[in-house]
Amino acid sequence: MRPAVPPLCVILSHEVAEQFSKPSPLFRYSVPKSPTLDEFLPVTGRWSILRVENEEWKTLRRRFNAGFSSKHLHTLLPRVVEKTRLFMDNLDKKVASSETFSFADLATAFTFDIIGMPAS
């Protein structure tokens, strides 16, 4: 797609992706963000964790640490399992009905059920 868009690298190996994403002397926090993320500026705003880099990224990332700690995620597990069972039940009912349905609608509802779970 050059020169219309910046080059894009797609990594299909977990081992290579892990090496690529680790901090290095050249990139202290992570590799530079893709300029393609600029397309999302109207949605994310200038200070989105998806867009900022270096010290700005580190500061924003610290705000998310508690919510993604193993201890906190373990407290959510019973409710995630409950929501997953509900999703699977709904999926089974749709399949059993032999009617055409939108998997995307079910998956979206499931995603919002998980994301929107109230704190314990």
C-alpha positions, -999 to +999 in steps of 0.1 A: +000+000+000+030+023+000+032+053-005-005+058+003-003+044+038+026+038+062+042+003+060+026-024+082+042-054+098+020-084+107+037-109+131+022-144+131+047-159+156+041-157+193+078-159+200+086-131+176+057-109+188+069-113+224+105-102+215+091-073+194+069-061+222+094-061+250+112-029+260+147-025+247+175+001+249+161+018+218+125+017+229+122+019+267+085+012+270+075-003+237+079+001+200+064+032+185+027+032+179+014+027+144+006+059+126-026+042+114-040+049+149-042+085+140-074+076+121-090+069+154-082+104+169-118+116+166-130+086+186-102+081+211-089+117+216-053+128+219-047+112+253-059+077+247-037+049+260-039+035+225-021+066+211+003+080+236+039+068+240+069+069+264+063+086+298+028+096+289+019+060+282+036+048+314+015+073+334-018+062+318-009+025+321-003+028+358-040+038+362-051+005+347-027-018+367-050-024+397-079-034+374-058-060+356-040-075+385-042-112+389-058-108+424-086-086+410-092-107+379-096-138+402-124-120+421-142-115+388-139-151+376-172-165+391-192-138+375-174-142+341-181-179+343-218-171+350-220-147+321-202-173+298-227-200+308-256-176+300-240-168+266-236-205+258-272-212+268-284-185+245-262-198+217-275-234+223-311-221+221-305-203+189-288-233+173-315-256+184-342-234+169-326-239+134-333-203+127-308-180+111-294-156+137-266-131+141-237-145+161-223-109+162-253-097+181-250-125+207-212-120+210-217-082+213-242-086+241-219-111+259-190-086+256-211-058+271-223-081+298-187-088+308-174-052+304-205-038+322-203-061+352-206-040+384-177-041+408-181-065+437 
